[in-house]
Amino acid sequence: MILNFSKADRAEVVAVLCSAFRDYPVMRYVLAGSVDRYDAHLAQLIGYYVDSRLLRDWPVIGIRVQGEIVAVAMGNEPVAKPAPDELKRAYARLHEILSEDAFERLDAFETVSDRNEPKYPHYFLGMIGVKPAFQGKGHAAALIEEFCSLSAADRHSQAVVLSTEDPNNLPFYEKMGFRIVADAEVGELHTWCLAMPTPGPG
Protein backbone atom coordinates (compact mmCIF):
# COMPACT_ATOMS: atom_id res chain seq x y z
CA MET A 1 0.00 0.00 0.00
CA ILE A 2 1.36 3.40 -1.01
CA LEU A 3 1.10 6.06 1.69
CA ASN A 4 1.25 9.86 1.60
CA PHE A 5 3.67 11.27 4.15
CA SER A 6 3.41 14.56 6.04
CA LYS A 7 5.59 16.72 8.27
CA ALA A 8 4.88 14.28 11.11
CA ASP A 9 6.86 11.66 9.17
CA ARG A 10 9.75 13.95 8.26
CA ALA A 11 12.44 12.46 10.51
CA GLU A 12 11.77 8.91 9.36
CA VAL A 13 11.57 9.94 5.70
CA VAL A 14 14.94 11.72 5.97
CA ALA A 15 16.48 8.67 7.67
CA VAL A 16 15.31 6.34 4.88
CA LEU A 17 16.70 8.61 2.16
CA CYS A 18 19.99 9.06 4.02
CA SER A 19 20.42 5.28 4.23
CA ALA A 20 19.65 4.90 0.53
CA PHE A 21 21.76 7.83 -0.71
CA ARG A 22 24.74 7.68 1.65
CA ASP A 23 27.15 6.60 -1.08
CA TYR A 24 25.28 8.06 -4.05
CA PRO A 25 27.62 9.85 -6.50
CA VAL A 26 25.88 13.25 -6.26
CA MET A 27 26.04 13.32 -2.47
CA ARG A 28 29.70 12.30 -2.43
CA TYR A 29 30.44 14.96 -5.06
CA VAL A 30 28.58 17.83 -3.40
CA LEU A 31 29.75 16.99 0.13
CA ALA A 32 33.30 16.05 -0.84
CA GLY A 33 34.78 18.42 1.74
CA SER A 34 32.62 17.34 4.67
CA VAL A 35 34.96 14.49 5.76
CA ASP A 36 34.03 13.51 9.35
CA ARG A 37 30.89 15.69 9.16
CA TYR A 38 29.60 13.87 6.10
CA ASP A 39 26.66 12.07 7.71
CA ALA A 40 25.46 15.20 9.51
CA HIS A 41 25.74 17.30 6.34
CA LEU A 42 23.99 14.59 4.30
CA ALA A 43 21.06 14.67 6.73
CA GLN A 44 20.87 18.46 6.49
CA LEU A 45 20.93 18.44 2.68
CA ILE A 46 18.38 15.65 2.30
CA GLY A 47 16.26 17.26 5.01
CA TYR A 48 16.12 20.42 2.92
CA TYR A 49 15.03 18.44 -0.14
CA VAL A 50 12.29 16.78 1.92
CA ASP A 51 11.15 20.16 3.25
CA SER A 52 11.06 21.60 -0.27
CA ARG A 53 8.33 19.05 -1.10
CA LEU A 54 6.46 18.83 2.20
CA LEU A 55 6.16 22.60 2.58
CA ARG A 56 4.75 22.93 -0.94
CA ASP A 57 2.35 19.98 -0.55
CA TRP A 58 4.12 18.15 -3.35
CA PRO A 59 4.17 14.35 -3.36
CA VAL A 60 6.14 12.57 -0.64
CA ILE A 61 4.99 8.97 -0.80
CA GLY A 62 6.26 5.65 0.44
CA ILE A 63 5.78 2.20 1.84
CA ARG A 64 5.67 0.91 5.41
CA VAL A 65 6.47 -2.66 6.41
CA GLN A 66 5.29 -3.62 9.89
CA GLY A 67 4.99 0.07 10.75
CA GLU A 68 8.47 1.00 9.53
CA ILE A 69 8.99 3.30 6.54
CA VAL A 70 11.21 1.32 4.16
CA ALA A 71 10.84 3.18 0.85
CA VAL A 72 10.25 6.82 -0.13
CA ALA A 73 9.72 8.71 -3.37
CA MET A 74 9.21 12.45 -3.65
CA GLY A 75 9.17 15.05 -6.34
CA ASN A 76 7.74 18.14 -7.98
CA GLU A 77 4.38 18.72 -9.60
CA PRO A 78 4.29 20.38 -13.06
CA VAL A 79 2.90 23.69 -11.79
CA ALA A 80 5.58 25.65 -9.92
CA LYS A 81 4.95 26.90 -6.40
CA PRO A 82 7.02 29.65 -4.76
CA ALA A 83 9.11 28.75 -1.74
CA PRO A 84 7.22 29.53 1.48
CA ASP A 85 9.00 31.54 4.17
CA GLU A 86 9.71 28.43 6.25
CA LEU A 87 11.57 26.89 3.32
CA LYS A 88 13.56 30.09 2.73
CA ARG A 89 14.67 29.95 6.37
CA ALA A 90 15.66 26.29 5.95
CA TYR A 91 17.77 27.23 2.92
CA ALA A 92 19.48 29.99 4.90
CA ARG A 93 20.31 27.50 7.67
CA LEU A 94 21.74 25.10 5.10
CA HIS A 95 23.99 27.90 3.82
CA GLU A 96 25.33 28.36 7.35
CA ILE A 97 26.16 24.64 7.64
CA LEU A 98 27.63 23.69 4.27
CA SER A 99 30.80 25.18 2.79
CA GLU A 100 30.82 27.59 -0.12
CA ASP A 101 32.59 24.93 -2.17
CA ALA A 102 29.71 22.53 -1.51
CA PHE A 103 27.19 25.11 -2.68
CA GLU A 104 29.22 25.83 -5.81
CA ARG A 105 29.19 22.11 -6.68
CA LEU A 106 25.47 21.88 -5.86
CA ASP A 107 24.65 24.92 -8.01
CA ALA A 108 26.68 23.52 -10.91
CA PHE A 109 24.88 20.19 -10.69
CA GLU A 110 21.41 21.74 -10.44
CA THR A 111 22.11 24.10 -13.36
CA VAL A 112 23.01 21.21 -15.65
CA SER A 113 20.11 19.09 -14.36
CA ASP A 114 17.63 21.89 -15.05
CA ARG A 115 19.05 22.30 -18.56
CA ASN A 116 18.60 18.58 -19.21
CA GLU A 117 14.94 18.49 -18.18
CA PRO A 118 12.31 18.52 -20.95
CA LYS A 119 10.52 21.83 -21.38
CA TYR A 120 7.02 20.32 -21.48
CA PRO A 121 5.10 20.08 -18.18
CA HIS A 122 5.90 16.98 -16.13
CA TYR A 123 6.21 15.43 -12.72
CA PHE A 124 9.84 15.36 -11.63
CA LEU A 125 10.75 12.36 -9.48
CA GLY A 126 13.45 14.03 -7.43
CA MET A 127 14.44 11.21 -5.09
CA ILE A 128 13.48 7.57 -4.72
CA GLY A 129 15.16 5.51 -2.04
CA VAL A 130 14.72 2.13 -0.39
CA LYS A 131 16.43 1.02 2.81
CA PRO A 132 19.25 -1.35 1.84
CA ALA A 133 17.71 -4.31 3.71
CA PHE A 134 14.47 -3.93 1.73
CA GLN A 135 15.90 -3.45 -1.76
CA GLY A 136 15.07 -5.91 -4.52
CA LYS A 137 11.50 -6.45 -3.31
CA GLY A 138 9.66 -4.31 -5.86
CA HIS A 139 9.20 -1.25 -3.65
CA ALA A 140 10.93 1.18 -6.02
CA ALA A 141 8.89 -0.07 -8.99
CA ALA A 142 5.66 0.35 -7.02
CA LEU A 143 6.53 3.94 -6.12
CA ILE A 144 7.45 4.80 -9.70
CA GLU A 145 4.13 3.36 -10.90
CA GLU A 146 2.32 5.52 -8.34
CA PHE A 147 4.17 8.62 -9.56
CA CYS A 148 3.14 7.74 -13.10
CA SER A 149 -0.47 7.44 -11.94
CA LEU A 150 -0.27 10.90 -10.34
CA SER A 151 1.08 12.33 -13.58
CA ALA A 152 -1.54 10.58 -15.72
CA ALA A 153 -4.34 11.97 -13.54
CA ASP A 154 -3.00 15.55 -13.78
CA ARG A 155 -4.17 17.44 -16.86
CA HIS A 156 -1.10 19.68 -16.60
CA SER A 157 1.40 16.81 -16.90
CA GLN A 158 2.68 14.95 -19.93
CA ALA A 159 5.33 12.69 -18.37
CA VAL A 160 7.35 11.62 -15.37
CA VAL A 161 10.98 12.75 -15.53
CA LEU A 162 13.92 11.70 -13.36
CA SER A 163 17.69 11.80 -13.38
CA THR A 164 20.38 9.39 -12.29
CA GLU A 165 24.12 9.64 -11.87
CA ASP A 166 24.63 5.90 -11.43
CA PRO A 167 24.82 3.99 -14.74
CA ASN A 168 23.79 0.83 -12.90
CA ASN A 169 20.31 2.36 -12.50
CA LEU A 170 19.73 2.82 -16.22
CA PRO A 171 18.60 -0.75 -17.07
CA PHE A 172 16.02 -0.68 -14.25
CA TYR A 173 14.55 2.64 -15.36
CA GLU A 174 14.53 1.62 -19.00
CA LYS A 175 12.75 -1.62 -18.09
CA MET A 176 10.11 0.52 -16.34
CA GLY A 177 9.54 2.41 -19.60
CA PHE A 178 11.81 5.45 -19.25
CA ARG A 179 13.99 6.63 -22.11
CA ILE A 180 17.12 8.78 -21.96
CA VAL A 181 16.37 12.29 -23.24
CA ALA A 182 19.62 14.06 -22.28
CA ASP A 183 22.94 13.51 -20.56
CA ALA A 184 25.86 15.68 -19.51
CA GLU A 185 29.06 15.91 -17.49
CA VAL A 186 29.15 17.86 -14.22
CA GLY A 187 32.59 17.87 -12.67
CA GLU A 188 33.40 14.21 -12.03
CA LEU A 189 29.74 13.21 -12.45
CA HIS A 190 27.85 11.98 -15.49
CA THR A 191 24.12 12.67 -15.27
CA TRP A 192 21.34 11.15 -17.35
CA CYS A 193 17.83 12.58 -17.66
CA LEU A 194 15.07 10.08 -18.44
CA ALA A 195 11.39 10.56 -19.24
CA MET A 196 8.30 8.38 -19.56
CA PRO A 197 5.13 9.78 -21.20
CA THR A 198 1.98 9.43 -19.11
CA PRO A 199 -1.06 10.00 -21.35
CA GLY A 200 -3.88 11.26 -19.21
CA PRO A 201 -6.92 13.54 -19.04
CA GLY A 202 -5.07 16.50 -20.57
PANULUM-34968 format. One record per residue: residue in three letters; x, y, z of N, C-alpha, C in turn. Coordinates in steps of 0.02 Angstrom, whole numbers, always signed. Layout:
 type n_east n_north   n_up ca_east ca_north  ca_up c_east c_north   c_up
  ALA      X       Y      Z       X        Y      Z      X       Y      Z
...
END
This chain:
 type n_east n_north   n_up ca_east ca_north  ca_up c_east c_north   c_up
  MET    +42     -60     +0      +0       +0     +0    +44     +63     +0
  ILE    +30    +108    -46     +68     +170    -51    +37    +222     -4
  LEU    +78    +254    +36     +55     +303    +84    +80    +373    +66
  ASN    +41    +423    +85     +62     +493    +80    +92    +514   +147
  PHE   +151    +543   +146    +183     +564   +208   +175    +639   +218
  SER   +179    +658   +282    +170     +728   +302   +230    +750   +345
  LYS   +225    +811   +371    +280     +836   +413   +290    +793   +475
  ALA   +238    +758   +497    +244     +714   +555   +291    +656   +541
  ASP   +300    +639   +478    +343     +583   +458   +413    +605   +437
  ARG   +426    +670   +443    +487     +697   +413   +551    +661   +435
  ALA   +560    +652   +500    +622     +623   +526   +634    +553   +497
  GLU   +581    +513   +494    +589     +445   +468   +601    +446   +393
  VAL   +568    +491   +357    +579     +497   +285   +651    +516   +271
  VAL   +677    +565   +308    +747     +586   +299   +794    +528   +313
  ALA   +781    +490   +366    +824     +433   +383   +826    +381   +328
  VAL   +768    +366   +299    +765     +317   +244   +807    +341   +185
  LEU   +798    +404   +166    +835     +430   +108   +910    +435   +122
  CYS   +928    +451   +184   +1000     +453   +201  +1031    +383   +195
  SER   +994    +332   +217   +1021     +264   +212  +1028    +243   +139
  ALA   +981    +265    +97    +983     +245    +26  +1034    +284    -14
  PHE  +1046    +347     +5   +1088     +392    -36  +1157    +405     -5
  ARG  +1175    +368    +48   +1237     +384    +83  +1298    +383    +36
  ASP  +1300    +335     -9   +1357     +330    -54  +1340    +347   -126
  TYR  +1285    +384   -135   +1264     +403   -203  +1313    +454   -232
  PRO  +1330    +448   -296   +1381     +492   -325  +1369    +567   -315
  VAL  +1307    +591   -321   +1294     +662   -313  +1310    +685   -242
  MET  +1290    +646   -193   +1302     +666   -123  +1377    +667   -109
  ARG  +1413    +617   -133   +1485     +615   -122  +1520    +673   -158
  TYR  +1494    +692   -215   +1522     +748   -253  +1509    +815   -218
  VAL  +1447    +828   -201   +1429     +892   -170  +1462    +899   -102
  LEU  +1463    +846    -62   +1488     +850     +7  +1559    +824    +13
  ALA  +1597    +830    -41   +1665     +802    -42  +1709    +830    +14
  GLY  +1697    +891    +36   +1739     +921    +87  +1715    +911   +158
  SER  +1661    +874   +167   +1631     +867   +233  +1670    +820   +279
  VAL  +1704    +771   +252   +1748     +724   +288  +1711    +694   +347
  ASP  +1733    +708   +409   +1702     +676   +467  +1633    +704   +483
  ARG  +1612    +756   +448   +1545     +785   +458  +1497    +761   +403
  TYR  +1519    +713   +364   +1480     +693   +305  +1409    +673   +322
  ASP  +1400    +628   +370   +1333     +603   +386  +1287    +659   +410
  ALA  +1313    +704   +451   +1273     +760   +475  +1254    +807   +418
  HIS  +1301    +821   +374   +1287     +865   +317  +1239    +832   +268
  LEU  +1246    +766   +258   +1200     +730   +215  +1128    +736   +241
  ALA  +1120    +728   +307   +1053     +733   +336  +1024    +803   +328
  GLN  +1067    +854   +333   +1044     +923   +324  +1022    +936   +252
  LEU  +1062    +911   +204   +1046     +922   +134   +983    +884   +114
  ILE   +979    +821   +132    +919     +783   +115   +859    +810   +152
  GLY   +868    +832   +214    +813     +863   +251   +785    +924   +215
  TYR   +829    +963   +185    +806    +1021   +146   +766    +998    +85
  TYR   +789    +947    +51    +752     +922     -7   +683    +895    +14
  VAL   +680    +863    +71    +615     +839    +96   +570    +898   +112
  ASP   +597    +948   +146    +558    +1008   +163   +532   +1043   +100
  SER   +573   +1044    +47    +553    +1080    -13   +491   +1049    -44
  ARG   +478    +985    -31    +417     +953    -55   +361    +958     -4
  LEU   +375    +941    +59    +323     +941   +110   +292   +1010   +118
  LEU   +333   +1062   +117    +308    +1130   +129   +271   +1159    +69
  ARG   +276   +1126    +12    +237    +1147    -47   +178   +1100    -60
  ASP   +169   +1050    -17    +117     +999    -27   +128    +961    -93
  TRP   +190    +950   -110    +206     +908   -167   +213    +835   -144
  PRO   +212    +787   -189    +209     +717   -168   +270    +694   -129
  VAL   +258    +666    -70    +307     +628    -32   +271    +564    -13
  ILE   +287    +511    -48    +250     +448    -40   +298    +392    -21
  GLY   +269    +337     +3    +313     +282    +22   +276    +221    +45
  ILE   +314    +175    +72    +289     +110    +92   +313     +95   +163
  ARG   +267     +70   +204    +283      +46   +271   +280     -31   +271
  VAL   +325     -61   +308    +324     -133   +320   +325    -142   +396
  GLN   +272    -171   +422    +264     -181   +495   +276    -115   +532
  GLY   +247     -62   +505    +249       +3   +538   +311     +45   +522
  GLU   +360     +16   +491    +424      +50   +476   +424     +75   +404
  ILE   +441    +139   +395    +450     +165   +327   +512    +133   +297
  VAL   +504    +100   +239    +560      +66   +208   +577     +93   +139
  ALA   +531    +132   +110    +542     +159    +43   +507    +226    +36
  VAL   +539    +273     +2    +512     +341     -6   +525    +365    -78
  ALA   +476    +399   -105    +486     +436   -168   +455    +505   -160
  MET   +488    +555   -188    +461     +622   -182   +481    +662   -244
  GLY   +442    +713   -258    +459     +753   -317   +416    +814   -325
  ASN   +419    +843   -385    +387     +907   -399   +328    +897   -446
  GLU   +276    +935   -434    +219     +936   -480   +235    +983   -538
  PRO   +198    +979   -594    +214    +1019   -653   +203   +1094   -645
  VAL   +159   +1113   -600    +145    +1184   -589   +189   +1209   -532
  ALA   +232   +1257   -546    +279    +1282   -496   +243   +1316   -438
  LYS   +272   +1310   -379    +247    +1345   -320   +306   +1382   -288
  PRO   +296   +1445   -269    +351    +1482   -238   +370   +1452   -171
  ALA   +432   +1463   -151    +455    +1437    -87   +422   +1476    -30
  PRO   +389   +1441    +17    +361    +1476    +74   +417   +1501   +120
  ASP   +400   +1547   +165    +450    +1577   +208   +488   +1525   +249
  GLU   +453   +1473   +272    +486    +1421   +312   +540   +1386   +272
  LEU   +528   +1376   +208    +579    +1344   +166   +637   +1391   +153
  LYS   +623   +1456   +145    +678    +1504   +136   +723   +1505   +198
  ARG   +693   +1499   +257    +733    +1497   +318   +775   +1433   +321
  ALA   +746   +1378   +299    +783    +1315   +298   +843   +1319   +250
  TYR   +834   +1353   +194    +888    +1362   +146   +944   +1405   +176
  ALA   +924   +1457   +212    +974    +1500   +245  +1014   +1460   +297
  ARG   +980   +1416   +334   +1016    +1375   +383  +1064   +1327   +349
  LEU  +1043   +1300   +292   +1087    +1255   +255  +1150   +1291   +232
  HIS  +1142   +1355   +212   +1200    +1395   +191  +1248   +1405   +249
  GLU  +1223   +1409   +309   +1266    +1418   +368  +1306   +1354   +384
  ILE  +1279   +1297   +364   +1308    +1232   +382  +1358   +1207   +330
  LEU  +1339   +1211   +266   +1381    +1185   +213  +1432   +1237   +190
  SER  +1488   +1214   +163   +1540    +1259   +140  +1519   +1292    +74
  GLU  +1553   +1347    +58   +1541    +1380     -6  +1558   +1333    -64
  ASP  +1611   +1294    -56   +1629    +1246   -108  +1573   +1197   -121
  ALA  +1541   +1174    -68   +1486    +1126    -76  +1429   +1159   -114
  PHE  +1414   +1221    -99   +1359    +1256   -134  +1377   +1269   -207
  GLU  +1440   +1282   -221   +1461    +1291   -291  +1451   +1227   -330
  ARG  +1469   +1170   -300   +1459    +1106   -334  +1385   +1091   -342
  LEU  +1346   +1106   -290   +1274    +1094   -293  +1242   +1137   -347
  ASP  +1260   +1201   -350   +1233    +1246   -401  +1251   +1223   -471
  ALA  +1313   +1200   -480   +1334    +1176   -546  +1293   +1115   -566
  PHE  +1283   +1069   -519   +1244    +1009   -534  +1172   +1027   -551
  GLU  +1141   +1070   -511   +1071    +1087   -522  +1062   +1126   -587
  THR  +1110   +1168   -605   +1106    +1205   -668  +1104   +1158   -728
  VAL  +1148   +1109   -727   +1150    +1060   -782  +1088   +1017   -782
  SER  +1066    +996   -723   +1006     +955   -718   +945    +991   -745
  ASP   +938   +1055   -727    +882    +1095   -753   +885   +1101   -829
  ARG   +944   +1109   -855    +952    +1115   -928   +933   +1050   -963
  ASN   +945    +994   -931    +930     +929   -961   +855    +913   -961
  GLU   +818    +942   -915    +747     +925   -909   +707    +947   -970
  PRO   +660    +906   -993    +616     +926  -1048   +577    +989  -1030
  LYS   +560   +1028  -1081    +526    +1092  -1069   +450   +1084  -1063
  TYR   +423   +1026  -1082    +351    +1016  -1074   +335   +1001  -1001
  PRO   +273   +1014   -979    +255    +1004   -909   +258    +931   -889
  HIS   +285    +918   -829    +295     +849   -807   +301    +846   -731
  TYR   +293    +786   -705    +311     +771   -636   +385    +754   -635
  PHE   +421    +784   -588    +492     +768   -581   +501    +725   -520
  LEU   +525    +664   -529    +538     +618   -474   +607    +633   -447
  GLY   +609    +675   -396    +672     +702   -371   +715    +652   -334
  MET   +684    +611   -292    +722     +560   -255   +678    +499   -245
  ILE   +707    +441   -253    +674     +379   -236   +726    +335   -201
  GLY   +710    +314   -141    +758     +275   -102   +725    +220    -63
  VAL   +760    +164    -58    +736     +106    -20   +791     +87    +30
  LYS   +772     +74    +92    +821      +51   +140   +858     -10   +113
  PRO   +924     -13   +122    +963      -68    +92   +935    -137   +107
  ALA   +910    -149   +167    +885     -216   +185   +821    -234   +149
  PHE   +788    -184   +119    +724     -196    +86   +727    -187    +11
  GLN   +787    -181    -16    +795     -173    -88   +784    -239   -124
  GLY   +765    -235   -187    +754     -295   -226   +687    -329   -214
  LYS   +641    -294   -182    +575     -322   -166   +518    -289   -203
  GLY   +534    -247   -253    +483     -216   -293   +457    -150   -267
  HIS   +485    -125   -212    +460      -62   -182   +472      -3   -228
  ALA   +531      +2   -257    +546      +59   -301   +500     +59   -362
  ALA   +489      +1   -391    +445       -3   -449   +374     +18   -431
  ALA   +350      -2   -372    +283      +17   -351   +277     +93   -343
  LEU   +328    +124   -316    +326     +197   -306   +330    +234   -372
  ILE   +370    +209   -419    +372     +240   -485   +305    +235   -519
  GLU   +273    +177   -515    +207     +168   -545   +156    +216   -514
  GLU   +161    +228   -449    +116     +276   -417   +129    +347   -442
  PHE   +192    +365   -451    +208     +431   -478   +180    +438   -548
  CYS   +185    +385   -587    +157     +387   -655    +81    +395   -653
  SER    +49    +364   -604     -24     +372   -597    -42    +444   -579
  LEU     -2    +475   -535     -14     +545   -517     -8    +589   -578
  SER    +43    +577   -618     +54     +616   -679     -3    +606   -729
  ALA    -24    +544   -738     -77     +529   -786   -143    +561   -766
  ALA   -154    +570   -701    -217     +599   -677   -216    +675   -678
  ASP   -158    +705   -691    -150     +777   -689   -152    +805   -760
  ARG   -201    +846   -775    -208     +872   -843   -151    +917   -863
  HIS   -112    +941   -814     -55     +984   -830     +7    +945   -850
  SER     +8    +879   -838     +70     +841   -845    +69    +796   -906
  GLN   +127    +790   -938    +134     +747   -997   +180    +688   -985
  ALA   +217    +688   -929    +267     +635   -919   +292    +635   -847
  VAL   +327    +582   -829    +368     +581   -769   +440    +584   -791
  VAL   +479    +627   -759    +549     +637   -776   +591    +624   -714
  LEU   +649    +595   -723    +696     +585   -668   +767    +589   -695
  SER   +814    +592   -649    +884     +590   -669   +921    +539   -627
  THR   +976    +514   -653   +1019     +470   -615  +1092    +484   -632
  GLU  +1134    +474   -583   +1206     +482   -594  +1242    +416   -583
  ASP  +1204    +362   -579   +1231     +295   -572  +1211    +254   -633
  PRO  +1259    +237   -676   +1241     +200   -737  +1209    +132   -723
  ASN  +1220    +106   -663   +1190      +42   -645  +1114     +47   -638
  ASN  +1088    +108   -631   +1016     +118   -625   +981    +119   -693
  LEU  +1018    +131   -746    +986     +141   -811   +946     +81   -835
  PRO   +971     +19   -830    +930      -37   -853   +864     -44   -817
  PHE   +863     -30   -751    +801      -34   -713   +751     +17   -737
  TYR   +773     +80   -745    +727     +132   -768   +703    +119   -839
  GLU   +747     +96   -881    +726      +81   -950   +677     +23   -952
  LYS   +686     -26   -909    +637      -81   -905   +569     -56   -882
  MET   +569      -4   -840    +506      +26   -817   +471     +66   -872
  GLY   +507     +83   -925    +477     +120   -980   +507    +189   -992
  PHE   +557    +208   -953    +591     +272   -963   +640    +268  -1021
  ARG   +651    +326  -1052    +700     +331  -1105   +745    +392  -1092
  ILE   +809    +384  -1108    +856     +439  -1098   +840    +496  -1147
  VAL   +833    +557  -1120    +819     +615  -1162   +876    +665  -1163
  ALA   +923    +658  -1116    +981     +703  -1114  +1033    +674  -1066
  ASP  +1095    +693  -1076   +1147     +675  -1028  +1202    +727  -1032
  ALA  +1242    +732   -979   +1293     +784   -976  +1344    +767   -922
  GLU  +1401    +800   -926   +1453     +795   -875  +1447    +854   -827
  VAL  +1455    +840   -762   +1458     +893   -711  +1516    +876   -666
  GLY  +1571    +911   -673   +1630     +893   -634  +1648    +821   -647
  GLU  +1653    +782   -594   +1670     +711   -601  +1609    +667   -612
  LEU  +1549    +698   -614   +1487     +660   -622  +1466    +656   -695
  HIS  +1430    +603   -712   +1392     +599   -774  +1319    +591   -755
  THR  +1277    +635   -781   +1206     +633   -763  +1164    +618   -825
  TRP  +1114    +575   -815   +1067     +557   -868   +997    +581   -848
  CYS   +962    +610   -894    +892     +629   -883   +848    +581   -923
  LEU   +798    +552   -890    +753     +504   -922   +681    +526   -915
  ALA   +640    +508   -963    +569     +528   -962   +526    +470   -984
  MET   +465    +467   -956    +415     +419   -978   +349    +456   -988
  PRO   +322    +457  -1048    +257     +489  -1060   +202    +456  -1018
  THR   +155    +497   -995     +99     +472   -955    +35    +501   -984
  PRO     +9    +474  -1039     -53     +500  -1068   -109    +500  -1016
  GLY   -142    +557  -1011    -194     +563   -961   -251    +607   -983
  PRO   -286    +638   -936    -346     +677   -952   -333    +739   -993
  GLY   -269    +764   -992    -254     +825  -1029   -244    +811  -1102
END
